[in-house]
């Protein structure tokens, strides 16, 4: 399945419009009610400070997007055995707010209020947590898909939601989405590319372009996990003996992505490279017994990765 099919805004909106009103029992996924998951913010201790996870709502994802390199019947069979699907699942949107020294560092910014009706709750979640947008010192952009960057811009007047922040973006990611190549996209991805270009252009003057495998903020290292997008990064936060791995979309869900890390989600722009990045990241998390925060795993998305033969298992934080 191509990226053109995978992240079609119209497909997601159609899916959201046909959403069932009842939850799927025993799944551990966000309830498929069309409403943002609750609670909208959670605090966890980390290295003597607070780790805050903020909900931006969720996406309703057609199951055909979960794996494009295996027969759809195999995907459906797996989901059915685990009480999921058969047509749609929810991806929660978990935005991390880190306190590094005396500075707030936001990891991605959610979907904003115009992409899908089930997302765009970050501003409310920040308000509920008592954090003013002006207090955010840095925003790290893991990649430029709508559910990660459209929340950077106020949809009413195109102003920056975090006016005092510096924006840290992978140089490869920035260059790709602002390139002539991306501007030539047509079809469903045309709006995705145009949105990425609009947001990245708006923050350009306040952006520092970073390189993977480097420390971008004291204690925060960018990890090259390209494949989902050309310049996708994940992050490793270290403070003393405490470590936290933030996967972004290198790990997109807690079922297929771990049990079948080589299955290629339709939203991965380079499926083979993304699968290699995902397996490498999962292996790191399991081997080093890292605490892990995932962007799309059920809220609050905090847990650990356990090895199961050649596959992996998600263990949610209690």
QUILIN-V756838 format. One record per run of one state. SS is the DSSP state (h for helix, s for strand, l for the rest). FROM is the first residue (numbers start at 1). LEN is the number of residues. Records with the same first field share a line. If there is no record, write none. Layout:
SS: FROM-LEN + FROM-LEN
This chain:
l: 1-2 + 7-2 + 18-23 + 47-2 + 66-6 + 82-6 + 101-2 + 108-11 + 120-2 + 129-4 + 142-4 + 154-6 + 161-5 + 178-2 + 184-4 + 211-3 + 218-2 + 225-8 + 240-2 + 247-1 + 251-5 + 260-11 + 288-3 + 294-8 + 309-2 + 317-2
h: 3-4 + 9-9 + 63-3 + 72-10 + 122-7 + 133-3 + 146-7 + 171-7 + 180-4 + 188-19 + 248-3 + 256-4 + 271-17
s: 41-6 + 49-14 + 88-13 + 103-5 + 119-1 + 136-6 + 153-1 + 160-1 + 166-5 + 207-4 + 214-4 + 220-5 + 233-7 + 242-5 + 291-3 + 302-7 + 311-6
